[in-house]
Amino acid sequence: MKRIRNRARGRKGFTLVELLVTIVVMLLVTEIISLCIQLSTKYYTQSVRNSESQTICGALAAAVQEELQYATKVQPPTGSTVDGDGYYPSYTYYSRARQHGSGCELICKEDGKLYVRKGTNDYALVGSETYTYGMKADMSCRWNKAGYFSVSLKVLDGDKALAEEAFDVYPLNDGY
């Protein structure tokens, strides 16, 4: 017995089993930390995208409102009829805000950006830097026979709407 105790005291270091258990525990802790960092990054990115979409929607709404607020001489196409809610689905107007003149209309092109169309020319409503993270806009704008515009804006990330805003714009000069 004395000899076994002396031998045990003379040993230095760890056994192979102790080393393997330590390595496994360290790997598990590292994996847990890695997953936490990945989840934190994912939620942070999602939060930034949602915040940016709200900012983009606000900027687009302000630009649309400014353009339509100063619109005059609003005219639906000849022979156009109102829908069941009293709206004309299309119209043209005289752009006083951006000085494009008559025959303008607000459009949303396939690239997901808003433009003022005058004849065959399209003029960006806001700078291309407004659309961060590759987000796109979708807009519906109708003229009500009562004398105001009804606008619905969406900011999309792919097919998912991240921000939406709907509002009415009453032109300062009654649109006529």
PyMOL CGO cylinders between C-alpha atoms (Angstrom):
from pymol import cmd
from pymol.cgo import CYLINDER

trace = [
    CYLINDER, 0.00, 0.00, 0.00, 2.80, 2.36, 0.84, 0.3, 1, 1, 1, 1, 1, 1,
    CYLINDER, 2.80, 2.36, 0.84, 4.38, 1.75, -2.52, 0.3, 1, 1, 1, 1, 1, 1,
    CYLINDER, 4.38, 1.75, -2.52, 1.16, 2.62, -4.41, 0.3, 1, 1, 1, 1, 1, 1,
    CYLINDER, 1.16, 2.62, -4.41, 0.83, 5.89, -2.48, 0.3, 1, 1, 1, 1, 1, 1,
    CYLINDER, 0.83, 5.89, -2.48, 4.38, 6.85, -3.27, 0.3, 1, 1, 1, 1, 1, 1,
    CYLINDER, 4.38, 6.85, -3.27, 3.85, 6.08, -6.93, 0.3, 1, 1, 1, 1, 1, 1,
    CYLINDER, 3.85, 6.08, -6.93, 0.65, 8.20, -7.04, 0.3, 1, 1, 1, 1, 1, 1,
    CYLINDER, 0.65, 8.20, -7.04, 2.46, 11.12, -5.42, 0.3, 1, 1, 1, 1, 1, 1,
    CYLINDER, 2.46, 11.12, -5.42, 5.26, 10.88, -7.92, 0.3, 1, 1, 1, 1, 1, 1,
    CYLINDER, 5.26, 10.88, -7.92, 2.97, 11.20, -10.95, 0.3, 1, 1, 1, 1, 1, 1,
    CYLINDER, 2.97, 11.20, -10.95, 2.67, 14.58, -12.54, 0.3, 1, 1, 1, 1, 1, 1,
    CYLINDER, 2.67, 14.58, -12.54, 0.13, 15.67, -15.20, 0.3, 1, 1, 1, 1, 1, 1,
    CYLINDER, 0.13, 15.67, -15.20, -3.36, 14.64, -16.23, 0.3, 1, 1, 1, 1, 1, 1,
    CYLINDER, -3.36, 14.64, -16.23, -4.75, 11.40, -17.45, 0.3, 1, 1, 1, 1, 1, 1,
    CYLINDER, -4.75, 11.40, -17.45, -5.99, 11.04, -21.02, 0.3, 1, 1, 1, 1, 1, 1,
    CYLINDER, -5.99, 11.04, -21.02, -9.61, 10.83, -19.83, 0.3, 1, 1, 1, 1, 1, 1,
    CYLINDER, -9.61, 10.83, -19.83, -9.30, 14.10, -17.89, 0.3, 1, 1, 1, 1, 1, 1,
    CYLINDER, -9.30, 14.10, -17.89, -7.87, 15.85, -20.96, 0.3, 1, 1, 1, 1, 1, 1,
    CYLINDER, -7.87, 15.85, -20.96, -10.66, 14.52, -23.23, 0.3, 1, 1, 1, 1, 1, 1,
    CYLINDER, -10.66, 14.52, -23.23, -13.39, 15.61, -20.81, 0.3, 1, 1, 1, 1, 1, 1,
    CYLINDER, -13.39, 15.61, -20.81, -11.84, 19.10, -20.59, 0.3, 1, 1, 1, 1, 1, 1,
    CYLINDER, -11.84, 19.10, -20.59, -11.67, 19.40, -24.38, 0.3, 1, 1, 1, 1, 1, 1,
    CYLINDER, -11.67, 19.40, -24.38, -15.29, 18.29, -24.78, 0.3, 1, 1, 1, 1, 1, 1,
    CYLINDER, -15.29, 18.29, -24.78, -16.47, 20.82, -22.18, 0.3, 1, 1, 1, 1, 1, 1,
    CYLINDER, -16.47, 20.82, -22.18, -14.49, 23.60, -23.89, 0.3, 1, 1, 1, 1, 1, 1,
    CYLINDER, -14.49, 23.60, -23.89, -15.98, 22.67, -27.29, 0.3, 1, 1, 1, 1, 1, 1,
    CYLINDER, -15.98, 22.67, -27.29, -19.51, 22.79, -25.87, 0.3, 1, 1, 1, 1, 1, 1,
    CYLINDER, -19.51, 22.79, -25.87, -18.93, 26.19, -24.28, 0.3, 1, 1, 1, 1, 1, 1,
    CYLINDER, -18.93, 26.19, -24.28, -17.41, 27.51, -27.53, 0.3, 1, 1, 1, 1, 1, 1,
    CYLINDER, -17.41, 27.51, -27.53, -20.38, 26.25, -29.55, 0.3, 1, 1, 1, 1, 1, 1,
    CYLINDER, -20.38, 26.25, -29.55, -22.86, 27.88, -27.18, 0.3, 1, 1, 1, 1, 1, 1,
    CYLINDER, -22.86, 27.88, -27.18, -20.99, 31.20, -27.38, 0.3, 1, 1, 1, 1, 1, 1,
    CYLINDER, -20.99, 31.20, -27.38, -20.87, 30.93, -31.19, 0.3, 1, 1, 1, 1, 1, 1,
    CYLINDER, -20.87, 30.93, -31.19, -24.65, 30.33, -31.40, 0.3, 1, 1, 1, 1, 1, 1,
    CYLINDER, -24.65, 30.33, -31.40, -25.32, 33.29, -29.12, 0.3, 1, 1, 1, 1, 1, 1,
    CYLINDER, -25.32, 33.29, -29.12, -23.20, 35.56, -31.32, 0.3, 1, 1, 1, 1, 1, 1,
    CYLINDER, -23.20, 35.56, -31.32, -24.95, 34.32, -34.48, 0.3, 1, 1, 1, 1, 1, 1,
    CYLINDER, -24.95, 34.32, -34.48, -28.41, 34.93, -33.00, 0.3, 1, 1, 1, 1, 1, 1,
    CYLINDER, -28.41, 34.93, -33.00, -27.41, 38.37, -31.73, 0.3, 1, 1, 1, 1, 1, 1,
    CYLINDER, -27.41, 38.37, -31.73, -26.09, 39.32, -35.17, 0.3, 1, 1, 1, 1, 1, 1,
    CYLINDER, -26.09, 39.32, -35.17, -29.25, 38.07, -36.87, 0.3, 1, 1, 1, 1, 1, 1,
    CYLINDER, -29.25, 38.07, -36.87, -31.57, 40.03, -34.56, 0.3, 1, 1, 1, 1, 1, 1,
    CYLINDER, -31.57, 40.03, -34.56, -29.40, 43.15, -34.78, 0.3, 1, 1, 1, 1, 1, 1,
    CYLINDER, -29.40, 43.15, -34.78, -29.46, 43.03, -38.60, 0.3, 1, 1, 1, 1, 1, 1,
    CYLINDER, -29.46, 43.03, -38.60, -33.22, 42.50, -38.59, 0.3, 1, 1, 1, 1, 1, 1,
    CYLINDER, -33.22, 42.50, -38.59, -33.69, 45.41, -36.20, 0.3, 1, 1, 1, 1, 1, 1,
    CYLINDER, -33.69, 45.41, -36.20, -31.55, 47.70, -38.38, 0.3, 1, 1, 1, 1, 1, 1,
    CYLINDER, -31.55, 47.70, -38.38, -33.52, 46.69, -41.50, 0.3, 1, 1, 1, 1, 1, 1,
    CYLINDER, -33.52, 46.69, -41.50, -36.84, 47.41, -39.78, 0.3, 1, 1, 1, 1, 1, 1,
    CYLINDER, -36.84, 47.41, -39.78, -35.57, 50.78, -38.58, 0.3, 1, 1, 1, 1, 1, 1,
    CYLINDER, -35.57, 50.78, -38.58, -34.22, 51.68, -42.02, 0.3, 1, 1, 1, 1, 1, 1,
    CYLINDER, -34.22, 51.68, -42.02, -37.50, 50.67, -43.67, 0.3, 1, 1, 1, 1, 1, 1,
    CYLINDER, -37.50, 50.67, -43.67, -39.39, 53.07, -41.39, 0.3, 1, 1, 1, 1, 1, 1,
    CYLINDER, -39.39, 53.07, -41.39, -36.95, 55.85, -42.31, 0.3, 1, 1, 1, 1, 1, 1,
    CYLINDER, -36.95, 55.85, -42.31, -37.26, 55.09, -46.03, 0.3, 1, 1, 1, 1, 1, 1,
    CYLINDER, -37.26, 55.09, -46.03, -41.06, 55.01, -45.80, 0.3, 1, 1, 1, 1, 1, 1,
    CYLINDER, -41.06, 55.01, -45.80, -41.07, 58.37, -44.03, 0.3, 1, 1, 1, 1, 1, 1,
    CYLINDER, -41.07, 58.37, -44.03, -38.75, 59.94, -46.63, 0.3, 1, 1, 1, 1, 1, 1,
    CYLINDER, -38.75, 59.94, -46.63, -40.85, 58.62, -49.50, 0.3, 1, 1, 1, 1, 1, 1,
    CYLINDER, -40.85, 58.62, -49.50, -44.09, 59.77, -47.87, 0.3, 1, 1, 1, 1, 1, 1,
    CYLINDER, -44.09, 59.77, -47.87, -42.66, 63.27, -47.39, 0.3, 1, 1, 1, 1, 1, 1,
    CYLINDER, -42.66, 63.27, -47.39, -41.50, 63.44, -51.03, 0.3, 1, 1, 1, 1, 1, 1,
    CYLINDER, -41.50, 63.44, -51.03, -44.86, 62.19, -52.36, 0.3, 1, 1, 1, 1, 1, 1,
    CYLINDER, -44.86, 62.19, -52.36, -46.75, 64.57, -50.11, 0.3, 1, 1, 1, 1, 1, 1,
    CYLINDER, -46.75, 64.57, -50.11, -44.62, 67.53, -51.23, 0.3, 1, 1, 1, 1, 1, 1,
    CYLINDER, -44.62, 67.53, -51.23, -45.10, 66.65, -54.90, 0.3, 1, 1, 1, 1, 1, 1,
    CYLINDER, -45.10, 66.65, -54.90, -48.86, 66.22, -54.64, 0.3, 1, 1, 1, 1, 1, 1,
    CYLINDER, -48.86, 66.22, -54.64, -49.47, 69.08, -52.25, 0.3, 1, 1, 1, 1, 1, 1,
    CYLINDER, -49.47, 69.08, -52.25, -48.39, 71.55, -54.94, 0.3, 1, 1, 1, 1, 1, 1,
    CYLINDER, -48.39, 71.55, -54.94, -50.05, 69.71, -57.82, 0.3, 1, 1, 1, 1, 1, 1,
    CYLINDER, -50.05, 69.71, -57.82, -52.53, 71.72, -59.88, 0.3, 1, 1, 1, 1, 1, 1,
    CYLINDER, -52.53, 71.72, -59.88, -54.64, 71.06, -62.95, 0.3, 1, 1, 1, 1, 1, 1,
    CYLINDER, -54.64, 71.06, -62.95, -55.29, 67.44, -62.00, 0.3, 1, 1, 1, 1, 1, 1,
    CYLINDER, -55.29, 67.44, -62.00, -57.07, 65.66, -64.83, 0.3, 1, 1, 1, 1, 1, 1,
    CYLINDER, -57.07, 65.66, -64.83, -58.15, 62.07, -65.27, 0.3, 1, 1, 1, 1, 1, 1,
    CYLINDER, -58.15, 62.07, -65.27, -57.67, 60.67, -68.79, 0.3, 1, 1, 1, 1, 1, 1,
    CYLINDER, -57.67, 60.67, -68.79, -60.42, 61.48, -71.26, 0.3, 1, 1, 1, 1, 1, 1,
    CYLINDER, -60.42, 61.48, -71.26, -63.25, 59.00, -70.94, 0.3, 1, 1, 1, 1, 1, 1,
    CYLINDER, -63.25, 59.00, -70.94, -61.95, 57.70, -67.59, 0.3, 1, 1, 1, 1, 1, 1,
    CYLINDER, -61.95, 57.70, -67.59, -64.58, 56.73, -65.05, 0.3, 1, 1, 1, 1, 1, 1,
    CYLINDER, -64.58, 56.73, -65.05, -64.45, 56.60, -61.28, 0.3, 1, 1, 1, 1, 1, 1,
    CYLINDER, -64.45, 56.60, -61.28, -64.40, 53.29, -59.45, 0.3, 1, 1, 1, 1, 1, 1,
    CYLINDER, -64.40, 53.29, -59.45, -66.96, 52.30, -56.83, 0.3, 1, 1, 1, 1, 1, 1,
    CYLINDER, -66.96, 52.30, -56.83, -65.15, 54.31, -54.12, 0.3, 1, 1, 1, 1, 1, 1,
    CYLINDER, -65.15, 54.31, -54.12, -65.11, 57.56, -56.12, 0.3, 1, 1, 1, 1, 1, 1,
    CYLINDER, -65.11, 57.56, -56.12, -61.47, 57.38, -57.28, 0.3, 1, 1, 1, 1, 1, 1,
    CYLINDER, -61.47, 57.38, -57.28, -59.88, 57.76, -60.68, 0.3, 1, 1, 1, 1, 1, 1,
    CYLINDER, -59.88, 57.76, -60.68, -57.26, 55.01, -61.10, 0.3, 1, 1, 1, 1, 1, 1,
    CYLINDER, -57.26, 55.01, -61.10, -55.04, 57.29, -63.19, 0.3, 1, 1, 1, 1, 1, 1,
    CYLINDER, -55.04, 57.29, -63.19, -54.60, 61.04, -63.67, 0.3, 1, 1, 1, 1, 1, 1,
    CYLINDER, -54.60, 61.04, -63.67, -52.10, 63.69, -64.72, 0.3, 1, 1, 1, 1, 1, 1,
    CYLINDER, -52.10, 63.69, -64.72, -51.24, 66.95, -62.99, 0.3, 1, 1, 1, 1, 1, 1,
    CYLINDER, -51.24, 66.95, -62.99, -49.17, 70.10, -63.31, 0.3, 1, 1, 1, 1, 1, 1,
    CYLINDER, -49.17, 70.10, -63.31, -46.02, 69.71, -61.19, 0.3, 1, 1, 1, 1, 1, 1,
    CYLINDER, -46.02, 69.71, -61.19, -45.24, 72.92, -59.35, 0.3, 1, 1, 1, 1, 1, 1,
    CYLINDER, -45.24, 72.92, -59.35, -43.03, 71.28, -56.68, 0.3, 1, 1, 1, 1, 1, 1,
    CYLINDER, -43.03, 71.28, -56.68, -40.37, 70.09, -59.11, 0.3, 1, 1, 1, 1, 1, 1,
    CYLINDER, -40.37, 70.09, -59.11, -41.22, 72.43, -61.96, 0.3, 1, 1, 1, 1, 1, 1,
    CYLINDER, -41.22, 72.43, -61.96, -41.79, 69.66, -64.52, 0.3, 1, 1, 1, 1, 1, 1,
    CYLINDER, -41.79, 69.66, -64.52, -44.92, 71.32, -65.87, 0.3, 1, 1, 1, 1, 1, 1,
    CYLINDER, -44.92, 71.32, -65.87, -48.15, 69.68, -66.99, 0.3, 1, 1, 1, 1, 1, 1,
    CYLINDER, -48.15, 69.68, -66.99, -48.83, 66.06, -67.87, 0.3, 1, 1, 1, 1, 1, 1,
    CYLINDER, -48.83, 66.06, -67.87, -46.99, 64.56, -64.87, 0.3, 1, 1, 1, 1, 1, 1,
    CYLINDER, -46.99, 64.56, -64.87, -47.86, 61.43, -62.97, 0.3, 1, 1, 1, 1, 1, 1,
    CYLINDER, -47.86, 61.43, -62.97, -46.33, 59.56, -60.03, 0.3, 1, 1, 1, 1, 1, 1,
    CYLINDER, -46.33, 59.56, -60.03, -45.22, 56.03, -60.84, 0.3, 1, 1, 1, 1, 1, 1,
    CYLINDER, -45.22, 56.03, -60.84, -43.42, 53.13, -59.22, 0.3, 1, 1, 1, 1, 1, 1,
    CYLINDER, -43.42, 53.13, -59.22, -41.21, 51.31, -61.71, 0.3, 1, 1, 1, 1, 1, 1,
    CYLINDER, -41.21, 51.31, -61.71, -40.10, 47.67, -61.72, 0.3, 1, 1, 1, 1, 1, 1,
    CYLINDER, -40.10, 47.67, -61.72, -36.84, 48.68, -60.01, 0.3, 1, 1, 1, 1, 1, 1,
    CYLINDER, -36.84, 48.68, -60.01, -38.88, 49.51, -56.91, 0.3, 1, 1, 1, 1, 1, 1,
    CYLINDER, -38.88, 49.51, -56.91, -38.24, 53.26, -57.00, 0.3, 1, 1, 1, 1, 1, 1,
    CYLINDER, -38.24, 53.26, -57.00, -40.66, 56.17, -57.24, 0.3, 1, 1, 1, 1, 1, 1,
    CYLINDER, -40.66, 56.17, -57.24, -40.56, 58.58, -60.17, 0.3, 1, 1, 1, 1, 1, 1,
    CYLINDER, -40.56, 58.58, -60.17, -42.37, 61.58, -61.62, 0.3, 1, 1, 1, 1, 1, 1,
    CYLINDER, -42.37, 61.58, -61.62, -43.14, 60.71, -65.24, 0.3, 1, 1, 1, 1, 1, 1,
    CYLINDER, -43.14, 60.71, -65.24, -43.40, 63.58, -67.71, 0.3, 1, 1, 1, 1, 1, 1,
    CYLINDER, -43.40, 63.58, -67.71, -44.04, 62.30, -71.20, 0.3, 1, 1, 1, 1, 1, 1,
    CYLINDER, -44.04, 62.30, -71.20, -41.29, 59.75, -71.91, 0.3, 1, 1, 1, 1, 1, 1,
    CYLINDER, -41.29, 59.75, -71.91, -38.94, 61.03, -69.18, 0.3, 1, 1, 1, 1, 1, 1,
    CYLINDER, -38.94, 61.03, -69.18, -38.82, 59.70, -65.64, 0.3, 1, 1, 1, 1, 1, 1,
    CYLINDER, -38.82, 59.70, -65.64, -37.40, 61.81, -62.82, 0.3, 1, 1, 1, 1, 1, 1,
    CYLINDER, -37.40, 61.81, -62.82, -36.47, 60.19, -59.50, 0.3, 1, 1, 1, 1, 1, 1,
    CYLINDER, -36.47, 60.19, -59.50, -38.66, 61.40, -56.65, 0.3, 1, 1, 1, 1, 1, 1,
    CYLINDER, -38.66, 61.40, -56.65, -35.83, 60.82, -54.14, 0.3, 1, 1, 1, 1, 1, 1,
    CYLINDER, -35.83, 60.82, -54.14, -32.15, 60.00, -54.53, 0.3, 1, 1, 1, 1, 1, 1,
    CYLINDER, -32.15, 60.00, -54.53, -31.15, 56.39, -55.11, 0.3, 1, 1, 1, 1, 1, 1,
    CYLINDER, -31.15, 56.39, -55.11, -29.22, 56.48, -51.79, 0.3, 1, 1, 1, 1, 1, 1,
    CYLINDER, -29.22, 56.48, -51.79, -32.58, 56.59, -50.02, 0.3, 1, 1, 1, 1, 1, 1,
    CYLINDER, -32.58, 56.59, -50.02, -33.20, 52.92, -50.84, 0.3, 1, 1, 1, 1, 1, 1,
    CYLINDER, -33.20, 52.92, -50.84, -30.70, 51.29, -48.46, 0.3, 1, 1, 1, 1, 1, 1,
    CYLINDER, -30.70, 51.29, -48.46, -30.11, 47.56, -48.05, 0.3, 1, 1, 1, 1, 1, 1,
    CYLINDER, -30.11, 47.56, -48.05, -31.63, 46.90, -51.48, 0.3, 1, 1, 1, 1, 1, 1,
    CYLINDER, -31.63, 46.90, -51.48, -35.13, 47.72, -50.26, 0.3, 1, 1, 1, 1, 1, 1,
    CYLINDER, -35.13, 47.72, -50.26, -37.82, 48.67, -52.76, 0.3, 1, 1, 1, 1, 1, 1,
    CYLINDER, -37.82, 48.67, -52.76, -40.97, 50.73, -52.70, 0.3, 1, 1, 1, 1, 1, 1,
    CYLINDER, -40.97, 50.73, -52.70, -44.48, 49.99, -53.83, 0.3, 1, 1, 1, 1, 1, 1,
    CYLINDER, -44.48, 49.99, -53.83, -47.04, 52.75, -54.21, 0.3, 1, 1, 1, 1, 1, 1,
    CYLINDER, -47.04, 52.75, -54.21, -50.67, 53.16, -55.07, 0.3, 1, 1, 1, 1, 1, 1,
    CYLINDER, -50.67, 53.16, -55.07, -51.88, 56.70, -55.69, 0.3, 1, 1, 1, 1, 1, 1,
    CYLINDER, -51.88, 56.70, -55.69, -55.40, 57.57, -56.80, 0.3, 1, 1, 1, 1, 1, 1,
    CYLINDER, -55.40, 57.57, -56.80, -57.24, 60.84, -57.39, 0.3, 1, 1, 1, 1, 1, 1,
    CYLINDER, -57.24, 60.84, -57.39, -60.58, 61.23, -55.67, 0.3, 1, 1, 1, 1, 1, 1,
    CYLINDER, -60.58, 61.23, -55.67, -63.28, 63.16, -57.48, 0.3, 1, 1, 1, 1, 1, 1,
    CYLINDER, -63.28, 63.16, -57.48, -63.79, 65.09, -54.22, 0.3, 1, 1, 1, 1, 1, 1,
    CYLINDER, -63.79, 65.09, -54.22, -60.41, 66.76, -54.85, 0.3, 1, 1, 1, 1, 1, 1,
    CYLINDER, -60.41, 66.76, -54.85, -57.67, 64.86, -53.01, 0.3, 1, 1, 1, 1, 1, 1,
    CYLINDER, -57.67, 64.86, -53.01, -55.08, 62.13, -53.56, 0.3, 1, 1, 1, 1, 1, 1,
    CYLINDER, -55.08, 62.13, -53.56, -55.18, 58.85, -51.66, 0.3, 1, 1, 1, 1, 1, 1,
    CYLINDER, -55.18, 58.85, -51.66, -51.70, 57.36, -51.30, 0.3, 1, 1, 1, 1, 1, 1,
    CYLINDER, -51.70, 57.36, -51.30, -50.58, 53.97, -50.01, 0.3, 1, 1, 1, 1, 1, 1,
    CYLINDER, -50.58, 53.97, -50.01, -46.83, 53.31, -49.65, 0.3, 1, 1, 1, 1, 1, 1,
    CYLINDER, -46.83, 53.31, -49.65, -44.97, 50.12, -48.77, 0.3, 1, 1, 1, 1, 1, 1,
    CYLINDER, -44.97, 50.12, -48.77, -41.27, 49.48, -48.29, 0.3, 1, 1, 1, 1, 1, 1,
    CYLINDER, -41.27, 49.48, -48.29, -40.40, 45.93, -49.28, 0.3, 1, 1, 1, 1, 1, 1,
    CYLINDER, -40.40, 45.93, -49.28, -37.51, 43.63, -48.56, 0.3, 1, 1, 1, 1, 1, 1,
    CYLINDER, -37.51, 43.63, -48.56, -38.03, 41.04, -51.25, 0.3, 1, 1, 1, 1, 1, 1,
    CYLINDER, -38.03, 41.04, -51.25, -41.73, 40.21, -51.04, 0.3, 1, 1, 1, 1, 1, 1,
    CYLINDER, -41.73, 40.21, -51.04, -42.08, 41.12, -47.36, 0.3, 1, 1, 1, 1, 1, 1,
    CYLINDER, -42.08, 41.12, -47.36, -43.50, 44.55, -46.46, 0.3, 1, 1, 1, 1, 1, 1,
    CYLINDER, -43.50, 44.55, -46.46, -41.40, 46.02, -43.65, 0.3, 1, 1, 1, 1, 1, 1,
    CYLINDER, -41.40, 46.02, -43.65, -43.11, 49.42, -43.43, 0.3, 1, 1, 1, 1, 1, 1,
    CYLINDER, -43.11, 49.42, -43.43, -46.44, 50.77, -44.67, 0.3, 1, 1, 1, 1, 1, 1,
    CYLINDER, -46.44, 50.77, -44.67, -48.04, 54.17, -44.69, 0.3, 1, 1, 1, 1, 1, 1,
    CYLINDER, -48.04, 54.17, -44.69, -51.37, 55.35, -46.07, 0.3, 1, 1, 1, 1, 1, 1,
    CYLINDER, -51.37, 55.35, -46.07, -52.41, 58.99, -46.20, 0.3, 1, 1, 1, 1, 1, 1,
    CYLINDER, -52.41, 58.99, -46.20, -54.47, 61.54, -48.10, 0.3, 1, 1, 1, 1, 1, 1,
    CYLINDER, -54.47, 61.54, -48.10, -53.00, 64.67, -49.70, 0.3, 1, 1, 1, 1, 1, 1,
    CYLINDER, -53.00, 64.67, -49.70, -55.13, 67.72, -50.31, 0.3, 1, 1, 1, 1, 1, 1,
    CYLINDER, -55.13, 67.72, -50.31, -53.54, 70.03, -52.88, 0.3, 1, 1, 1, 1, 1, 1,
    CYLINDER, -53.54, 70.03, -52.88, -53.13, 73.61, -51.67, 0.3, 1, 1, 1, 1, 1, 1,
    CYLINDER, -53.13, 73.61, -51.67, -54.87, 74.95, -54.76, 0.3, 1, 1, 1, 1, 1, 1,
    CYLINDER, -54.87, 74.95, -54.76, -57.67, 72.37, -54.69, 0.3, 1, 1, 1, 1, 1, 1,
    CYLINDER, -57.67, 72.37, -54.69, -55.91, 70.55, -57.54, 0.3, 1, 1, 1, 1, 1, 1,
    CYLINDER, -55.91, 70.55, -57.54, -57.67, 72.52, -60.26, 0.3, 1, 1, 1, 1, 1, 1,
]
cmd.load_cgo(trace, "trace")
